[in-house]
Amino acid sequence: MNIASLREVVSAEEWQLRVDLAACYRLIALYGWSDLVFTHVSARIPGPEHHFLINPYGLMFDEITASSLVKVDQACNKLIDSPFPVNPAGFTIHSCIHEVRDDAGCVLHTHSRAGVAVSAQKAGVLPISQQSTFVLASLAYHDYEGVALRDDEKPRLQQALGNKNFLMLRNHGLLTVGRTVPDAFLSMYTFENTCRIQIDALAGGGELNYVNPKIMEGMAQVMKTVTAGQGANIAWPALLRKLDKLDPSYEN
């Protein structure tokens, strides 16, 4: 695809956000969490206007580049001309979270096989792995109401999420909220692995060993220690180097 570069068109701050978001899409494809062209990752552009970047509808996640990302307003109207369509219906979940969470710089939603499988289990996420302890410390659930197309579902979704950073959409999939794109990605990496481990453990058929609830206290501080106080930035540069070795075109 020949897509005109927007590097000289947008601010340096927006361009860096575009590069990070394009990298996030490529990593989702790399780790096998994508669902063809469906699901979205949205990132809010800093500023009072409430403008967002979202994927061009119809591109596979491993095709997305910084310049192909579409800039939209809160109603998903294009703000920079793009040859690609956008999916307003797919932005429903994202827009309602951005609306009430000032800290939601990035909202990441997946329909991964393991995520949907656990979302269909009545007990939800079980405290059976180290990964699950990080998720359970900030986990909310939202009951399935059909494909998320209706505006009247937004208040219930907002209420369900509250101030949590992990949301299990029952019978649907996974969602994470992050201050930055790297934060949302690292949270989803942990969420996805939590679900994969749970499916594998249940498939093993043996009696499960549950983590002591006391261990899950103070997980926010534990995460700071684990990431050396850098949050997702402890891993993000290495992930970008991984992409650069495979295909650096996401930066275009």
N, C-alpha and C positions, 0 to 999 in steps of 0.2 A: 504494500500500500504506500502510495506517495501522499503524505499529509504535510501540508505547509507547517513549518515550525512556528510556534507561538512564543518562543523564547524572548524575542525582541518586542513582542506585543504586550506582554503582561509584566507586572512588577517582578523583581527578583524574589520576593517573598512568595508570591503565587507560583512562580516557576518551580521553586524548591518543593512546594507542596505538591505540585503536579508530578514531579519526579518521584517523590515518595509514594504517592498514591498509585502511580503506574507500576512502581516496583511491588507494591502490595498486591495488586491484581496478578502480576506475573508469579509472585510467590504462592498465591492461592492456587493457581494452575499447577505450579511445580509440585506442591504438596498434595494435590489431588482432592481439593475441597470444592472445586467449581462444579457447576451444574449447567453445562453448555454455556449459553449466553445469559442465563438467568441468575438472579440474586445481584446484589449491589454492594459496593463500598462507597460511602459518601464522605467527603471532607469539607469542613467549613473554612472558607477563606477568611482570614482575620479582617475585622472591620465591622462597622455598624450596619452594613447593608444586608447581612444574612444571605450571602451568596455562597454557592456550593459547587464542588466538582463531583461529577458522577460519570460512570462508564457510558460510552456510546453504545446504544442498544443494538445488538446484532453482532458485535465483535466478540470472539472468544477472548478469555482473560489473558491468554498468552500472546495476543495481538495488540493489546492496549499499550499506548505510548503517552508520554506527558502531553504532547500536543493534541492527541485525539480525544482526551478527556473533555467532557462538555461542561461549560460553566452555566449554571442555572440559578434562578431565584427560588424563593420558598415555595412557589407554585410550580416549579419545574419548567419555567419558561426559559428558553435559551437566551443568554446574554451576549455571547459571541457566536457569530455565524459558524455553523458546523454542517458538514455534509451528512452527518449521522443523526438518526432519530434518537429521541430519549423516551423513556418509559415512565410517564407520570404515575401510573399505578404502582410501579415498583418503588417509587420514591415515597409512597404513603407512610410506610413505617419509619423511614429515615427522617422525613420532614417533621413528623410529630415529636420525635426524640430531640432533634436539634432545637425545636421550638421551646422546650422546657428545660433543657440541660445546657447551661452555658459552658459547662466543662466538656461537652461532647464535640471535640474537634474532629473526631472520626467515628463513624458508625459502620460496623462490619457485620454482614449477615450472610450465612451460608446454609445450604441444604445438603450437607455432607451425609454420606450413608450412615456413619456412626452417630452423628449428631441427631439425625431424624430418628434413628433406632432408639436412642435413649429418651428422646422427647416423647416417644410413644409408650414408654414404660411409666406406670402409675407412680412409682416411688421416685422418679426423676434421678438426679445425680446421687449416687451412693458414696459415702465416705470410706472408700476402700483403697485409695492410692494417695501418694503425696501430691500429685497433680490436683486431685479432687479437693484437697484442703484449701488450695488457693481459690478455686472456683466457688466453693461453698461459702467462703467468707464474704462474698458479694454477689449472691445469686438470687434472681427472681424468676418467676414463672408467669406465663400468659396463656390462658386457655385458647384453643383453636376456635376461630369464628369463621372459617372459610378463607379463601384467598383474600389477602388484605387489600381490599379495594375501596372500602367504605370509610368516609370521614367520621362516621359515628363511632367507629371502633377506636379512634385515636385517643380519646380521654381514658378509656380503659387500659390501653396499652401504656400510656404515660403513667397512670396510677400503679400498674403492675410493676413497672421498672423502678419507679421511685428514684432513689439515689444509688442504686446498684450498678455494677459495671458488666455483669453477665446476665443475659436473659435467655431462658429456654422457652421458645415458642412451641408449646405442646403440639405434637403431631405435625410439626412444621420444620423446625431447625434451630439454629443457634444464632445468637447476636451478642456482640461485644461493643462497649462504648469506651473510647479512649480519649485522653487529652490530645494525643497526637496520633498520626497514622502508625508509627512503630508501636505505641502503647496498645492500640486496638488489635494490631496483628499479634503481638506477643500474648495478649489475653486469649485470642482465638486459638493460637497454637496450644496453649495450656488447656483450653476448653475442649478442643478436638481430641487431644490425647487422653484427657479424662474420659471421654465417651468411648474411645477405642479400647482403652484398658478395661472399662466396665463391661463392654460387650464380650471381650475375650475372657474376662474372669467368669462371667455368667455362663459362657459357653463351655468352660472347663468342667462345670457340674459339681465342683467341690463346695464345701461350706466356706463362706466368705468371712474374712477377718476384717472387722470394722475399726477404723481409726478412733482412738479415744477422743471424745469431744473436747476435752481440755487442751489437746494439742492444737486445735483449730483457733484458739484464742490468740489475738494479737497478730494475725497473719499479715496485716499491712506492714508492720514493722519487720516481720520475717522476710517479706518480699524485698524490702529495701536493702536488707542485709545480703540476700541472695544475689541481687543485681548490683551490689557494690554502690548503692545509692544513685545509680544512673538510670534506673527503670529499664525500659525497653532499649535504650541507647547502648546498653552493654552488648546487645546482640545485633542491632540493626546494621552497623557498618559491615559486620561479617556477612550478613545476609545479602547486602548490596554487592559485596565482593563476589559472592557465590553467583549472583545474577550476571555480573560483569563477565565472568568466565564463560557462562553459558550463552548469553545473548544480551549485549548491552543496549539493544535498540529501544528498550523502555524509556531511555533518557531522551529520545528524539522528540 
